[in-house]
Amino acid sequence: MGPMATTPTTLTRSESAGVTVLRLAGPLTHETVPAVRPAFDAATVGTARVVVDLTEVPVLTTPGLSLLLTATRRLSEGGGRMVITGTHGIVDDMLRRCRLDVVLEIVPDAGEAARKALE
């Protein structure tokens, strides 16, 4: 049997009441982040109000952390805001172990995330 093929990661963008919702599905690793980075970066600029939904992200490694941190910094410098929701299991553990719950705004509920993004 050959090596397991990497599941491609997808990014779905939608707009709802002034908030851009980015739903990532699939692993966020060095193999998958390059495919979603251009669209993710394009959606996280300026004064955008963004909710990033990680419900369907089973694993997150350094490139995924970098993607989130860079976007948070870019938005806060531009007057925008990014709120993360849907973290669970290994992804939630990783964010908290790296103390990124202090730097990133993480809320458990998507509705609360949208409200926070607009604050």
Secondary structure as UniProt FT lines:
FT   STRAND          10..16
FT   TURN            17..18
FT   STRAND          19..25
FT   TURN            30..32
FT   HELIX           33..43
FT   TURN            46..47
FT   STRAND          49..56
FT   HELIX           62..78
FT   STRAND          81..85
FT   HELIX           89..97
FT   TURN            98..99
FT   HELIX           100..103
FT   STRAND          105..106
FT   HELIX           110..118
//
